[in-house]
Amino acid sequence: MTQSVMTKYDFSDVIRLYNDTLTPLAESYKNSKNLGGKVRGTVGRLYENIAHAIILMVNPNLTVLHNDYINVPSRSGRYFKKTQVDLHVYNKDKLILVIEGKTFLDSSMLDRAISEFDKIRRVKDKMLPCCVFTGQQCVSEESFLWFHDEQPFDLFVVNETKKRDSKYPIFQTLDPLDVNKLTQFADYVDNIVQRSC
């Protein structure tokens, strides 16, 4: 369980959301059969909700959208594909940040996120800040560096236990949030907002 600590941001609501979501899930999983999928889906949305809450804590005037599909033309311009990542952040009408949220990040998930970042940047802004906000990760350093070299992005691993162990999922261990990483993410959002004005 995560405890609230003093920082320049008040993360008490975020920590309460995290604890209040995970604690009953851990109980449900122990006491029920075959709830793994439901638990994983709820925990996955939890990280999107945490990122969303922090963004609005930094600046309540920002607009954060889910399912904000962007039409991306093929290289020839003849075909179109709708694409999006979990959170699209707007300052007024300008897209200033896109975020992929994950409970844990593995190589295949990062590959998909990088592909979507690339498509969105082709249409919106080649320098658009993109990040992955995740609880834990299990991407090898070599793979991580390869993906980062292909398409620059920022990574925030916000649980205290950074490396994922599939035998001990977050909803069972109730691994605490890393308040320092939450602060870094809030500062990151604030810097992007300041540059977008």
Secondary structure, DSSP 8 states (H G I E B T S, - for coil): -------SS--HHHHHHHHHHHHHHHHHHHHSSS-HHHHHHHHHHHHHHHHHHHHHHH-TT-EEESS--EEEE-TTSS-EEEE--SEEEEETTEEEEEEEEEEEE-HHHHHHHHHHHHHHHHHS-TT--EEEEEEEE---HHHHHHHHHHS--EEEE-BSS-B--TTS-HHHH---B-HHHHHHHHHHHHHHHHHH-
